[in-house]
Amino acid sequence: MTDPTPTLPADPAVAVALAELRGTVAEGFATVNGSLALLAQRTDQTDKTLDEHGTRLAALERNRWPLPALAAVTGLGSMAVTLWQASH
């Protein structure tokens, strides 16, 4: 069974290089974590915007006039104007 405690390298230059490498890797992970957090925030904002647009679109679709009904109202209006003009 191996000992879980890390052993120090014999050469001090190797120890310094490993410490610098550890710092560089930690800095890289911090940068990646920050970028991922920003992407997650933007995704949440985009999801919220899409939900709001979906709600607005559904409301617009519920409140619009169907085209055949609009055509019928326009036809009746023009017929009423024609009959009114013919009677005068």
mmCIF file as gemmi writes it, N, C-alpha and C atoms, coordinates in Angstrom:
data_model
loop_
_atom_site.group_PDB
_atom_site.id
_atom_site.type_symbol
_atom_site.label_atom_id
_atom_site.label_alt_id
_atom_site.label_comp_id
_atom_site.label_asym_id
_atom_site.label_entity_id
_atom_site.label_seq_id
_atom_site.pdbx_PDB_ins_code
_atom_site.Cartn_x
_atom_site.Cartn_y
_atom_site.Cartn_z
_atom_site.occupancy
_atom_site.B_iso_or_equiv
_atom_site.pdbx_formal_charge
_atom_site.auth_seq_id
_atom_site.auth_asym_id
_atom_site.pdbx_PDB_model_num
ATOM 1 N N . MET Axp A 1 ? 0.849 -1.171 0 1 0 ? 1 A 1
ATOM 2 C CA . MET Axp A 1 ? 0 0 0 1 0 ? 1 A 1
ATOM 3 C C . MET Axp A 1 ? 0.898 1.237 0 1 0 ? 1 A 1
ATOM 4 N N . THR Axp A 2 ? 0.486 2.26 -0.765 1 0 ? 2 A 1
ATOM 5 C CA . THR Axp A 2 ? 1.315 3.454 -0.871 1 0 ? 2 A 1
ATOM 6 C C . THR Axp A 2 ? 0.959 4.455 0.214 1 0 ? 2 A 1
ATOM 7 N N . ASP Axp A 3 ? 1.925 5.263 0.531 1 0 ? 3 A 1
ATOM 8 C CA . ASP Axp A 3 ? 1.744 6.307 1.546 1 0 ? 3 A 1
ATOM 9 C C . ASP Axp A 3 ? 1.002 7.484 0.911 1 0 ? 3 A 1
ATOM 10 N N . PRO Axp A 4 ? -0.115 7.967 1.485 1 0 ? 4 A 1
ATOM 11 C CA . PRO Axp A 4 ? -0.882 9.056 0.871 1 0 ? 4 A 1
ATOM 12 C C . PRO Axp A 4 ? -0.212 10.417 0.966 1 0 ? 4 A 1
ATOM 13 N N . THR Axp A 5 ? 0.784 10.57 1.783 1 0 ? 5 A 1
ATOM 14 C CA . THR Axp A 5 ? 1.445 11.871 1.894 1 0 ? 5 A 1
ATOM 15 C C . THR Axp A 5 ? 2.382 12.054 0.711 1 0 ? 5 A 1
ATOM 16 N N . PRO Axp A 6 ? 2.338 13.242 0.062 1 0 ? 6 A 1
ATOM 17 C CA . PRO Axp A 6 ? 3.208 13.466 -1.094 1 0 ? 6 A 1
ATOM 18 C C . PRO Axp A 6 ? 4.655 13.623 -0.651 1 0 ? 6 A 1
ATOM 19 N N . THR Axp A 7 ? 5.53 13.141 -1.491 1 0 ? 7 A 1
ATOM 20 C CA . THR Axp A 7 ? 6.955 13.305 -1.206 1 0 ? 7 A 1
ATOM 21 C C . THR Axp A 7 ? 7.488 14.479 -1.995 1 0 ? 7 A 1
ATOM 22 N N . LEU Axp A 8 ? 8.394 15.207 -1.417 1 0 ? 8 A 1
ATOM 23 C CA . LEU Axp A 8 ? 8.985 16.36 -2.075 1 0 ? 8 A 1
ATOM 24 C C . LEU Axp A 8 ? 10.076 15.902 -3.028 1 0 ? 8 A 1
ATOM 25 N N . PRO Axp A 9 ? 10.169 16.543 -4.192 1 0 ? 9 A 1
ATOM 26 C CA . PRO Axp A 9 ? 11.243 16.165 -5.103 1 0 ? 9 A 1
ATOM 27 C C . PRO Axp A 9 ? 12.603 16.532 -4.526 1 0 ? 9 A 1
ATOM 28 N N . ALA Axp A 10 ? 13.594 15.806 -4.96 1 0 ? 10 A 1
ATOM 29 C CA . ALA Axp A 10 ? 14.944 16.025 -4.444 1 0 ? 10 A 1
ATOM 30 C C . ALA Axp A 10 ? 15.524 17.34 -4.945 1 0 ? 10 A 1
ATOM 31 N N . ASP Axp A 11 ? 15.198 17.731 -6.163 1 0 ? 11 A 1
ATOM 32 C CA . ASP Axp A 11 ? 15.748 18.956 -6.757 1 0 ? 11 A 1
ATOM 33 C C . ASP Axp A 11 ? 14.846 20.138 -6.417 1 0 ? 11 A 1
ATOM 34 N N . PRO Axp A 12 ? 15.369 21.212 -5.802 1 0 ? 12 A 1
ATOM 35 C CA . PRO Axp A 12 ? 14.536 22.37 -5.47 1 0 ? 12 A 1
ATOM 36 C C . PRO Axp A 12 ? 13.961 23.064 -6.706 1 0 ? 12 A 1
ATOM 37 N N . ALA Axp A 13 ? 14.642 22.989 -7.836 1 0 ? 13 A 1
ATOM 38 C CA . ALA Axp A 13 ? 14.127 23.608 -9.058 1 0 ? 13 A 1
ATOM 39 C C . ALA Axp A 13 ? 12.848 22.92 -9.518 1 0 ? 13 A 1
ATOM 40 N N . VAL Axp A 14 ? 12.789 21.612 -9.329 1 0 ? 14 A 1
ATOM 41 C CA . VAL Axp A 14 ? 11.582 20.857 -9.685 1 0 ? 14 A 1
ATOM 42 C C . VAL Axp A 14 ? 10.438 21.265 -8.765 1 0 ? 14 A 1
ATOM 43 N N . ALA Axp A 15 ? 10.719 21.451 -7.498 1 0 ? 15 A 1
ATOM 44 C CA . ALA Axp A 15 ? 9.691 21.862 -6.543 1 0 ? 15 A 1
ATOM 45 C C . ALA Axp A 15 ? 9.143 23.238 -6.909 1 0 ? 15 A 1
ATOM 46 N N . VAL Axp A 16 ? 10.014 24.154 -7.311 1 0 ? 16 A 1
ATOM 47 C CA . VAL Axp A 16 ? 9.588 25.491 -7.709 1 0 ? 16 A 1
ATOM 48 C C . VAL Axp A 16 ? 8.737 25.408 -8.975 1 0 ? 16 A 1
ATOM 49 N N . ALA Axp A 17 ? 9.177 24.595 -9.925 1 0 ? 17 A 1
ATOM 50 C CA . ALA Axp A 17 ? 8.433 24.447 -11.174 1 0 ? 17 A 1
ATOM 51 C C . ALA Axp A 17 ? 7.044 23.85 -10.919 1 0 ? 17 A 1
ATOM 52 N N . LEU Axp A 18 ? 6.998 22.87 -10.03 1 0 ? 18 A 1
ATOM 53 C CA . LEU Axp A 18 ? 5.699 22.266 -9.692 1 0 ? 18 A 1
ATOM 54 C C . LEU Axp A 18 ? 4.786 23.276 -8.996 1 0 ? 18 A 1
ATOM 55 N N . ALA Axp A 19 ? 5.35 24.099 -8.122 1 0 ? 19 A 1
ATOM 56 C CA . ALA Axp A 19 ? 4.544 25.114 -7.439 1 0 ? 19 A 1
ATOM 57 C C . ALA Axp A 19 ? 4.003 26.134 -8.442 1 0 ? 19 A 1
ATOM 58 N N . GLU Axp A 20 ? 4.843 26.542 -9.399 1 0 ? 20 A 1
ATOM 59 C CA . GLU Axp A 20 ? 4.375 27.472 -10.429 1 0 ? 20 A 1
ATOM 60 C C . GLU Axp A 20 ? 3.299 26.832 -11.301 1 0 ? 20 A 1
ATOM 61 N N . LEU Axp A 21 ? 3.505 25.562 -11.637 1 0 ? 21 A 1
ATOM 62 C CA . LEU Axp A 21 ? 2.519 24.849 -12.447 1 0 ? 21 A 1
ATOM 63 C C . LEU Axp A 21 ? 1.189 24.731 -11.706 1 0 ? 21 A 1
ATOM 64 N N . ARG Axp A 22 ? 1.27 24.428 -10.405 1 0 ? 22 A 1
ATOM 65 C CA . ARG Axp A 22 ? 0.059 24.323 -9.587 1 0 ? 22 A 1
ATOM 66 C C . ARG Axp A 22 ? -0.689 25.663 -9.566 1 0 ? 22 A 1
ATOM 67 N N . GLY Axp A 23 ? 0.065 26.764 -9.438 1 0 ? 23 A 1
ATOM 68 C CA . GLY Axp A 23 ? -0.548 28.092 -9.438 1 0 ? 23 A 1
ATOM 69 C C . GLY Axp A 23 ? -1.176 28.425 -10.781 1 0 ? 23 A 1
ATOM 70 N N . THR Axp A 24 ? -0.501 28.055 -11.87 1 0 ? 24 A 1
ATOM 71 C CA . THR Axp A 24 ? -1.038 28.31 -13.207 1 0 ? 24 A 1
ATOM 72 C C . THR Axp A 24 ? -2.317 27.516 -13.44 1 0 ? 24 A 1
ATOM 73 N N . VAL Axp A 25 ? -2.322 26.263 -13.023 1 0 ? 25 A 1
ATOM 74 C CA . VAL Axp A 25 ? -3.509 25.418 -13.173 1 0 ? 25 A 1
ATOM 75 C C . VAL Axp A 25 ? -4.661 25.964 -12.329 1 0 ? 25 A 1
ATOM 76 N N . ALA Axp A 26 ? -4.377 26.375 -11.112 1 0 ? 26 A 1
ATOM 77 C CA . ALA Axp A 26 ? -5.424 26.931 -10.246 1 0 ? 26 A 1
ATOM 78 C C . ALA Axp A 26 ? -5.994 28.208 -10.859 1 0 ? 26 A 1
ATOM 79 N N . GLU Axp A 27 ? -5.126 29.049 -11.411 1 0 ? 27 A 1
ATOM 80 C CA . GLU Axp A 27 ? -5.585 30.283 -12.065 1 0 ? 27 A 1
ATOM 81 C C . GLU Axp A 27 ? -6.449 29.956 -13.294 1 0 ? 27 A 1
ATOM 82 N N . GLY Axp A 28 ? -6.042 28.949 -14.055 1 0 ? 28 A 1
ATOM 83 C CA . GLY Axp A 28 ? -6.83 28.535 -15.222 1 0 ? 28 A 1
ATOM 84 C C . GLY Axp A 28 ? -8.199 28.021 -14.819 1 0 ? 28 A 1
ATOM 85 N N . PHE Axp A 29 ? -8.244 27.214 -13.755 1 0 ? 29 A 1
ATOM 86 C CA . PHE Axp A 29 ? -9.542 26.726 -13.282 1 0 ? 29 A 1
ATOM 87 C C . PHE Axp A 29 ? -10.429 27.868 -12.806 1 0 ? 29 A 1
ATOM 88 N N . ALA Axp A 30 ? -9.848 28.844 -12.14 1 0 ? 30 A 1
ATOM 89 C CA . ALA Axp A 30 ? -10.635 29.99 -11.675 1 0 ? 30 A 1
ATOM 90 C C . ALA Axp A 30 ? -11.205 30.76 -12.863 1 0 ? 30 A 1
ATOM 91 N N . THR Axp A 31 ? -10.402 30.92 -13.913 1 0 ? 31 A 1
ATOM 92 C CA . THR Axp A 31 ? -10.863 31.616 -15.115 1 0 ? 31 A 1
ATOM 93 C C . THR Axp A 31 ? -12.002 30.849 -15.776 1 0 ? 31 A 1
ATOM 94 N N . VAL Axp A 32 ? -11.846 29.54 -15.895 1 0 ? 32 A 1
ATOM 95 C CA . VAL Axp A 32 ? -12.888 28.706 -16.506 1 0 ? 32 A 1
ATOM 96 C C . VAL Axp A 32 ? -14.159 28.746 -15.664 1 0 ? 32 A 1
ATOM 97 N N . ASN Axp A 33 ? -14.012 28.67 -14.343 1 0 ? 33 A 1
ATOM 98 C CA . ASN Axp A 33 ? -15.193 28.729 -13.476 1 0 ? 33 A 1
ATOM 99 C C . ASN Axp A 33 ? -15.919 30.064 -13.616 1 0 ? 33 A 1
ATOM 100 N N . GLY Axp A 34 ? -15.16 31.148 -13.717 1 0 ? 34 A 1
ATOM 101 C CA . GLY Axp A 34 ? -15.783 32.46 -13.908 1 0 ? 34 A 1
ATOM 102 C C . GLY Axp A 34 ? -16.519 32.542 -15.236 1 0 ? 34 A 1
ATOM 103 N N . SER Axp A 35 ? -15.9 31.999 -16.277 1 0 ? 35 A 1
ATOM 104 C CA . SER Axp A 35 ? -16.549 32.008 -17.593 1 0 ? 35 A 1
ATOM 105 C C . SER Axp A 35 ? -17.818 31.169 -17.585 1 0 ? 35 A 1
ATOM 106 N N . LEU Axp A 36 ? -17.758 30.02 -16.942 1 0 ? 36 A 1
ATOM 107 C CA . LEU Axp A 36 ? -18.948 29.169 -16.858 1 0 ? 36 A 1
ATOM 108 C C . LEU Axp A 36 ? -20.066 29.84 -16.063 1 0 ? 36 A 1
ATOM 109 N N . ALA Axp A 37 ? -19.707 30.544 -14.997 1 0 ? 37 A 1
ATOM 110 C CA . ALA Axp A 37 ? -20.72 31.252 -14.216 1 0 ? 37 A 1
ATOM 111 C C . ALA Axp A 37 ? -21.374 32.35 -15.054 1 0 ? 37 A 1
ATOM 112 N N . LEU Axp A 38 ? -20.57 33.058 -15.855 1 0 ? 38 A 1
ATOM 113 C CA . LEU Axp A 38 ? -21.115 34.092 -16.726 1 0 ? 38 A 1
ATOM 114 C C . LEU Axp A 38 ? -22.043 33.483 -17.772 1 0 ? 38 A 1
ATOM 115 N N . LEU Axp A 39 ? -21.644 32.372 -18.365 1 0 ? 39 A 1
ATOM 116 C CA . LEU Axp A 39 ? -22.497 31.706 -19.354 1 0 ? 39 A 1
ATOM 117 C C . LEU Axp A 39 ? -23.801 31.213 -18.726 1 0 ? 39 A 1
ATOM 118 N N . ALA Axp A 40 ? -23.727 30.698 -17.52 1 0 ? 40 A 1
ATOM 119 C CA . ALA Axp A 40 ? -24.939 30.242 -16.841 1 0 ? 40 A 1
ATOM 120 C C . ALA Axp A 40 ? -25.874 31.419 -16.579 1 0 ? 40 A 1
ATOM 121 N N . GLN Axp A 41 ? -25.319 32.564 -16.183 1 0 ? 41 A 1
ATOM 122 C CA . GLN Axp A 41 ? -26.146 33.749 -15.94 1 0 ? 41 A 1
ATOM 123 C C . GLN Axp A 41 ? -26.801 34.211 -17.233 1 0 ? 41 A 1
ATOM 124 N N . ARG Axp A 42 ? -26.041 34.244 -18.321 1 0 ? 42 A 1
ATOM 125 C CA . ARG Axp A 42 ? -26.608 34.67 -19.603 1 0 ? 42 A 1
ATOM 126 C C . ARG Axp A 42 ? -27.671 33.697 -20.086 1 0 ? 42 A 1
ATOM 127 N N . THR Axp A 43 ? -27.484 32.411 -19.84 1 0 ? 43 A 1
ATOM 128 C CA . THR Axp A 43 ? -28.478 31.415 -20.216 1 0 ? 43 A 1
ATOM 129 C C . THR Axp A 43 ? -29.768 31.641 -19.437 1 0 ? 43 A 1
ATOM 130 N N . ASP Axp A 44 ? -29.636 31.93 -18.149 1 0 ? 44 A 1
ATOM 131 C CA . ASP Axp A 44 ? -30.827 32.211 -17.334 1 0 ? 44 A 1
ATOM 132 C C . ASP Axp A 44 ? -31.559 33.45 -17.853 1 0 ? 44 A 1
ATOM 133 N N . GLN Axp A 45 ? -30.8 34.494 -18.214 1 0 ? 45 A 1
ATOM 134 C CA . GLN Axp A 45 ? -31.423 35.708 -18.748 1 0 ? 45 A 1
ATOM 135 C C . GLN Axp A 45 ? -32.114 35.433 -20.077 1 0 ? 45 A 1
ATOM 136 N N . THR Axp A 46 ? -31.487 34.619 -20.923 1 0 ? 46 A 1
ATOM 137 C CA . THR Axp A 46 ? -32.077 34.281 -22.217 1 0 ? 46 A 1
ATOM 138 C C . THR Axp A 46 ? -33.347 33.46 -22.021 1 0 ? 46 A 1
ATOM 139 N N . ASP Axp A 47 ? -33.325 32.517 -21.093 1 0 ? 47 A 1
ATOM 140 C CA . ASP Axp A 47 ? -34.523 31.721 -20.802 1 0 ? 47 A 1
ATOM 141 C C . ASP Axp A 47 ? -35.658 32.611 -20.316 1 0 ? 47 A 1
ATOM 142 N N . LYS Axp A 48 ? -35.334 33.577 -19.457 1 0 ? 48 A 1
ATOM 143 C CA . LYS Axp A 48 ? -36.353 34.49 -18.943 1 0 ? 48 A 1
ATOM 144 C C . LYS Axp A 48 ? -36.938 35.329 -20.08 1 0 ? 48 A 1
ATOM 145 N N . THR Axp A 49 ? -36.073 35.829 -20.964 1 0 ? 49 A 1
ATOM 146 C CA . THR Axp A 49 ? -36.537 36.632 -22.099 1 0 ? 49 A 1
ATOM 147 C C . THR Axp A 49 ? -37.42 35.806 -23.021 1 0 ? 49 A 1
ATOM 148 N N . LEU Axp A 50 ? -37.024 34.567 -23.294 1 0 ? 50 A 1
ATOM 149 C CA . LEU Axp A 50 ? -37.838 33.692 -24.148 1 0 ? 50 A 1
ATOM 150 C C . LEU Axp A 50 ? -39.199 33.412 -23.524 1 0 ? 50 A 1
ATOM 151 N N . ASP Axp A 51 ? -39.227 33.199 -22.219 1 0 ? 51 A 1
ATOM 152 C CA . ASP Axp A 51 ? -40.509 32.979 -21.54 1 0 ? 51 A 1
ATOM 153 C C . ASP Axp A 51 ? -41.407 34.209 -21.646 1 0 ? 51 A 1
ATOM 154 N N . GLU Axp A 52 ? -40.805 35.408 -21.473 1 0 ? 52 A 1
ATOM 155 C CA . GLU Axp A 52 ? -41.591 36.641 -21.588 1 0 ? 52 A 1
ATOM 156 C C . GLU Axp A 52 ? -42.13 36.818 -23.006 1 0 ? 52 A 1
ATOM 157 N N . HIS Axp A 53 ? -41.301 36.536 -24.001 1 0 ? 53 A 1
ATOM 158 C CA . HIS Axp A 53 ? -41.751 36.661 -25.39 1 0 ? 53 A 1
ATOM 159 C C . HIS Axp A 53 ? -42.843 35.641 -25.706 1 0 ? 53 A 1
ATOM 160 N N . GLY Axp A 54 ? -42.709 34.453 -25.177 1 0 ? 54 A 1
ATOM 161 C CA . GLY Axp A 54 ? -43.744 33.428 -25.376 1 0 ? 54 A 1
ATOM 162 C C . GLY Axp A 54 ? -45.072 33.85 -24.777 1 0 ? 54 A 1
ATOM 163 N N . THR Axp A 55 ? -45.022 34.454 -23.608 1 0 ? 55 A 1
ATOM 164 C CA . THR Axp A 55 ? -46.243 34.935 -22.96 1 0 ? 55 A 1
ATOM 165 C C . THR Axp A 55 ? -46.888 36.053 -23.776 1 0 ? 55 A 1
ATOM 166 N N . ARG Axp A 56 ? -46.065 36.986 -24.255 1 0 ? 56 A 1
ATOM 167 C CA . ARG Axp A 56 ? -46.594 38.092 -25.072 1 0 ? 56 A 1
ATOM 168 C C . ARG Axp A 56 ? -47.179 37.583 -26.38 1 0 ? 56 A 1
ATOM 169 N N . LEU Axp A 57 ? -46.528 36.62 -27.006 1 0 ? 57 A 1
ATOM 170 C CA . LEU Axp A 57 ? -47.021 36.068 -28.26 1 0 ? 57 A 1
ATOM 171 C C . LEU Axp A 57 ? -48.345 35.344 -28.055 1 0 ? 57 A 1
ATOM 172 N N . ALA Axp A 58 ? -48.453 34.596 -26.98 1 0 ? 58 A 1
ATOM 173 C CA . ALA Axp A 58 ? -49.705 33.902 -26.692 1 0 ? 58 A 1
ATOM 174 C C . ALA Axp A 58 ? -50.835 34.906 -26.471 1 0 ? 58 A 1
ATOM 175 N N . ALA Axp A 59 ? -50.554 36.012 -25.783 1 0 ? 59 A 1
ATOM 176 C CA . ALA Axp A 59 ? -51.579 37.039 -25.563 1 0 ? 59 A 1
ATOM 177 C C . ALA Axp A 59 ? -51.987 37.684 -26.877 1 0 ? 59 A 1
ATOM 178 N N . LEU Axp A 60 ? -51.019 37.952 -27.741 1 0 ? 60 A 1
ATOM 179 C CA . LEU Axp A 60 ? -51.354 38.534 -29.044 1 0 ? 60 A 1
ATOM 180 C C . LEU Axp A 60 ? -52.184 37.579 -29.894 1 0 ? 60 A 1
ATOM 181 N N . GLU Axp A 61 ? -51.861 36.314 -29.856 1 0 ? 61 A 1
ATOM 182 C CA . GLU Axp A 61 ? -52.624 35.335 -30.633 1 0 ? 61 A 1
ATOM 183 C C . GLU Axp A 61 ? -54.049 35.199 -30.114 1 0 ? 61 A 1
ATOM 184 N N . ARG Axp A 62 ? -54.238 35.309 -28.804 1 0 ? 62 A 1
ATOM 185 C CA . ARG Axp A 62 ? -55.591 35.211 -28.237 1 0 ? 62 A 1
ATOM 186 C C . ARG Axp A 62 ? -56.442 36.419 -28.611 1 0 ? 62 A 1
ATOM 187 N N . ASN Axp A 63 ? -55.816 37.595 -28.717 1 0 ? 63 A 1
ATOM 188 C CA . ASN Axp A 63 ? -56.566 38.827 -28.926 1 0 ? 63 A 1
ATOM 189 C C . ASN Axp A 63 ? -56.705 39.245 -30.389 1 0 ? 63 A 1
ATOM 190 N N . ARG Axp A 64 ? -56.153 38.488 -31.308 1 0 ? 64 A 1
ATOM 191 C CA . ARG Axp A 64 ? -56.247 38.908 -32.705 1 0 ? 64 A 1
ATOM 192 C C . ARG Axp A 64 ? -57.592 38.503 -33.294 1 0 ? 64 A 1
ATOM 193 N N . TRP Axp A 65 ? -58.01 39.261 -34.296 1 0 ? 65 A 1
ATOM 194 C CA . TRP Axp A 65 ? -59.245 38.947 -34.989 1 0 ? 65 A 1
ATOM 195 C C . TRP Axp A 65 ? -58.954 37.902 -36.051 1 0 ? 65 A 1
ATOM 196 N N . PRO Axp A 66 ? -59.81 36.896 -36.173 1 0 ? 66 A 1
ATOM 197 C CA . PRO Axp A 66 ? -59.619 35.949 -37.259 1 0 ? 66 A 1
ATOM 198 C C . PRO Axp A 66 ? -59.954 36.629 -38.587 1 0 ? 66 A 1
ATOM 199 N N . LEU Axp A 67 ? -59.227 36.306 -39.622 1 0 ? 67 A 1
ATOM 200 C CA . LEU Axp A 67 ? -59.368 36.957 -40.917 1 0 ? 67 A 1
ATOM 201 C C . LEU Axp A 67 ? -60.772 36.813 -41.515 1 0 ? 67 A 1
ATOM 202 N N . PRO Axp A 68 ? -61.414 35.651 -41.471 1 0 ? 68 A 1
ATOM 203 C CA . PRO Axp A 68 ? -62.781 35.56 -42.031 1 0 ? 68 A 1
ATOM 204 C C . PRO Axp A 68 ? -63.771 36.491 -41.323 1 0 ? 68 A 1
ATOM 205 N N . ALA Axp A 69 ? -63.654 36.636 -40.004 1 0 ? 69 A 1
ATOM 206 C CA . ALA Axp A 69 ? -64.56 37.524 -39.282 1 0 ? 69 A 1
ATOM 207 C C . ALA Axp A 69 ? -64.322 38.97 -39.685 1 0 ? 69 A 1
ATOM 208 N N . LEU Axp A 70 ? -63.073 39.355 -39.859 1 0 ? 70 A 1
ATOM 209 C CA . LEU Axp A 70 ? -62.747 40.705 -40.295 1 0 ? 70 A 1
ATOM 210 C C . LEU Axp A 70 ? -63.292 40.972 -41.698 1 0 ? 70 A 1
ATOM 211 N N . ALA Axp A 71 ? -63.197 39.978 -42.581 1 0 ? 71 A 1
ATOM 212 C CA . ALA Axp A 71 ? -63.733 40.13 -43.935 1 0 ? 71 A 1
ATOM 213 C C . ALA Axp A 71 ? -65.25 40.274 -43.908 1 0 ? 71 A 1
ATOM 214 N N . ALA Axp A 72 ? -65.92 39.516 -43.038 1 0 ? 72 A 1
ATOM 215 C CA . ALA Axp A 72 ? -67.377 39.596 -42.945 1 0 ? 72 A 1
ATOM 216 C C . ALA Axp A 72 ? -67.811 40.97 -42.427 1 0 ? 72 A 1
ATOM 217 N N . VAL Axp A 73 ? -67.121 41.498 -41.423 1 0 ? 73 A 1
ATOM 218 C CA . VAL Axp A 73 ? -67.463 42.82 -40.878 1 0 ? 73 A 1
ATOM 219 C C . VAL Axp A 73 ? -67.239 43.89 -41.939 1 0 ? 73 A 1
ATOM 220 N N . THR Axp A 74 ? -66.146 43.793 -42.674 1 0 ? 74 A 1
ATOM 221 C CA . THR Axp A 74 ? -65.864 44.765 -43.745 1 0 ? 74 A 1
ATOM 222 C C . THR Axp A 74 ? -66.931 44.685 -44.829 1 0 ? 74 A 1
ATOM 223 N N . GLY Axp A 75 ? -67.328 43.486 -45.218 1 0 ? 75 A 1
ATOM 224 C CA . GLY Axp A 75 ? -68.375 43.31 -46.234 1 0 ? 75 A 1
ATOM 225 C C . GLY Axp A 75 ? -69.707 43.876 -45.791 1 0 ? 75 A 1
ATOM 226 N N . LEU Axp A 76 ? -70.07 43.625 -44.55 1 0 ? 76 A 1
ATOM 227 C CA . LEU Axp A 76 ? -71.332 44.16 -44.036 1 0 ? 76 A 1
ATOM 228 C C . LEU Axp A 76 ? -71.288 45.687 -43.979 1 0 ? 76 A 1
ATOM 229 N N . GLY Axp A 77 ? -70.143 46.231 -43.594 1 0 ? 77 A 1
ATOM 230 C CA . GLY Axp A 77 ? -70.011 47.687 -43.548 1 0 ? 77 A 1
ATOM 231 C C . GLY Axp A 77 ? -70.134 48.307 -44.927 1 0 ? 77 A 1
ATOM 232 N N . SER Axp A 78 ? -69.488 47.703 -45.926 1 0 ? 78 A 1
ATOM 233 C CA . SER Axp A 78 ? -69.585 48.256 -47.281 1 0 ? 78 A 1
ATOM 234 C C . SER Axp A 78 ? -70.993 48.086 -47.844 1 0 ? 78 A 1
ATOM 235 N N . MET Axp A 79 ? -71.657 46.998 -47.495 1 0 ? 79 A 1
ATOM 236 C CA . MET Axp A 79 ? -73.042 46.806 -47.947 1 0 ? 79 A 1
ATOM 237 C C . MET Axp A 79 ? -73.953 47.853 -47.302 1 0 ? 79 A 1
ATOM 238 N N . ALA Axp A 80 ? -73.724 48.162 -46.046 1 0 ? 80 A 1
ATOM 239 C CA . ALA Axp A 80 ? -74.542 49.161 -45.358 1 0 ? 80 A 1
ATOM 240 C C . ALA Axp A 80 ? -74.328 50.544 -45.982 1 0 ? 80 A 1
ATOM 241 N N . VAL Axp A 81 ? -73.091 50.877 -46.304 1 0 ? 81 A 1
ATOM 242 C CA . VAL Axp A 81 ? -72.813 52.171 -46.944 1 0 ? 81 A 1
ATOM 243 C C . VAL Axp A 81 ? -73.445 52.225 -48.323 1 0 ? 81 A 1
ATOM 244 N N . THR Axp A 82 ? -73.393 51.142 -49.071 1 0 ? 82 A 1
ATOM 245 C CA . THR Axp A 82 ? -73.992 51.092 -50.42 1 0 ? 82 A 1
ATOM 246 C C . THR Axp A 82 ? -75.499 51.256 -50.329 1 0 ? 82 A 1
ATOM 247 N N . LEU Axp A 83 ? -76.138 50.555 -49.39 1 0 ? 83 A 1
ATOM 248 C CA . LEU Axp A 83 ? -77.606 50.691 -49.238 1 0 ? 83 A 1
ATOM 249 C C . LEU Axp A 83 ? -77.991 52.092 -48.789 1 0 ? 83 A 1
ATOM 250 N N . TRP Axp A 84 ? -77.19 52.68 -47.933 1 0 ? 84 A 1
ATOM 251 C CA . TRP Axp A 84 ? -77.471 54.028 -47.448 1 0 ? 84 A 1
ATOM 252 C C . TRP Axp A 84 ? -77.359 55.039 -48.596 1 0 ? 84 A 1
ATOM 253 N N . GLN Axp A 85 ? -76.301 54.874 -49.425 1 0 ? 85 A 1
ATOM 254 C CA . GLN Axp A 85 ? -76.137 55.781 -50.565 1 0 ? 85 A 1
ATOM 255 C C . GLN Axp A 85 ? -77.233 55.574 -51.607 1 0 ? 85 A 1
ATOM 256 N N . ALA Axp A 86 ? -77.707 54.36 -51.804 1 0 ? 86 A 1
ATOM 257 C CA . ALA Axp A 86 ? -78.752 54.091 -52.774 1 0 ? 86 A 1
ATOM 258 C C . ALA Axp A 86 ? -80.096 54.65 -52.318 1 0 ? 86 A 1
ATOM 259 N N . SER Axp A 87 ? -80.293 54.723 -51.022 1 0 ? 87 A 1
ATOM 260 C CA . SER Axp A 87 ? -81.561 55.222 -50.521 1 0 ? 87 A 1
ATOM 261 C C . SER Axp A 87 ? -81.644 56.751 -50.555 1 0 ? 87 A 1
ATOM 262 N N . HIS Axp A 88 ? -80.551 57.413 -50.754 1 0 ? 88 A 1
ATOM 263 C CA . HIS Axp A 88 ? -80.571 58.872 -50.793 1 0 ? 88 A 1
ATOM 264 C C . HIS Axp A 88 ? -80.537 59.384 -52.173 1 0 ? 88 A 1
